[in-house]
Structures are given as structure tokens and as C-alpha cells.
Amino acid sequence: MRFKSSNVTWGVCLLLIAAFILVNQFSDFTEIGIGSIIAIILALAFIVQCLARLHFAPLPIPLAVLYIVLQTPLGLPTIQIWHMILAAGIAYIGLEMLLPKPKKHRHLKFKRSQVHVETSDGNNPSVSVNFGEVSRRLCANALETVQLNCNFGAMEIFLDQVELSPNGAEVMLNCSFGEIKLFISRHWQIIDKVDCSVGSVDTGKHFATPTDNAPRLTLYGKVSFGGVEVRSL
């Protein structure tokens, strides 16, 4: 039986919820409130998803969350929250630079016609994912705007069957603790206006030099503890 990483994540979430319902009955854990329990579950679920995807660089972030929440109940040495967050962010960036990238999904090795993804039509599409994975091919004859929201997940967006509007198109990104990959024409102009906080935005280094009248794609939005990568097709 083949399991998706999103199934593993949600399965672990449910098991952790059941475990914490029982554990929270012990006096040693009465200081852990429901909010802290939710934070612990989300952090552990994110760790599981990173391990399932063999993407280890973001692991300092959920580990920092666990330490912050559990330092008082477990009697761990006290570390100020902002120190912990800063250290986790720096560690994430360092690991992202040092560790090899996770293996690409197998379907990317096939021809475009063999990529098994859902297709969405329209000139103003919107795609969202939370605690999961999604692959979507967009089809438009005059694409204007694209709304992409990725939280604790992974997203692949294929724009190889898209024509941009004469005035260009805009991609509005909202990526937190996740990864967004955009696959576009190598002849487009890419304008990066993304606000990145403890994360990365890679707009590609192997694109053909666009002409002055080449279609223009502008990236807006915010990336927090995540990554955005633009690749050519």
C-alpha cells in the first residue's frame, strides 16, 4: 500500500491528539493548555512531513516551537522566545544552503503530457493547500492574477499552457512553513517583489534572456519560513 506524505501527516496528527487527551490528565502536564497542545501537534506533524519528503532544512523551526512550549512543563533551561526563533531561522537558512535539495517528484521526469495533475481554467484562478500537497496545471488565454496560499504544505503550479494578458500577469503568494514551485515558460520576464522573511525565493538562473516585449509575470506576496522556486519548462 502506498502512502502519501499528507496522509502520514494527518494520521500522526490524529494519533497525537488522542495521546495528548490522555497525557494531559496527568498532573505533570496540567500546565500545558489547549493552545500549547495544538502547537505541539502542528510542530510534530510538520516534522513528520519534512521527514517523509526528505527535506531536513526546516526541522529547526518546529523543534524550536516544541522547546518553547515544553521548556516550562519539562523543566528545560529557559531560553527567550525571540532568541530561539532567531536561532531556528538562521539554522534553517544554513541547512538550506548546506544540505542537498530533496529529490524531485517522479512525474517531473516525464513529458508534459504525462504529468498527472489537476487542471484549472480561468484567467484569475486561486489555489490553496494546508497540511498537504497539490499539483495544479493552469489553463488561461489571458491570465491576469493567480492567488496561491500554501501553509504547512507543498504546491506545484504549472503554467506551460497559459497565455498572459497583454499587460502581464501577477502572482500573489502567501507561503508559510511550506514550499511553492512555479513552472513557467523560459521566455517570460520575471519580476520579483516578494517580501521574504526567514525563507528563500529563487526566480531561476537558467532562463533565456527575454526580449523587451516578452510577457511579464510579477510575483507579489509574503514568504515566512518557507521557500518559493521558479523553474522553466
Secondary structure, 3 states (H helix, E strand, C coil): CCCCHHHHHHHHHHHHHHHHHHHCCCHHHCCCCHHHHHHHHHHHHHHHHHHHCCCCCCCHHHHHHHHHHHCCCCCCCCCCHHHHHHHHHHHHHHHHHHCCCCCCCHHHHCCHHHCCCEEEECCCCEEEEECCEEEEEEEEEEECEEEEEEECCEEEEEEEEEEECCCCEEEEEEEECCEEEEEECCCCEEEECCEEECCEEECCCCCCCCCCCCCEEEEEEEEECCEEEEEEC
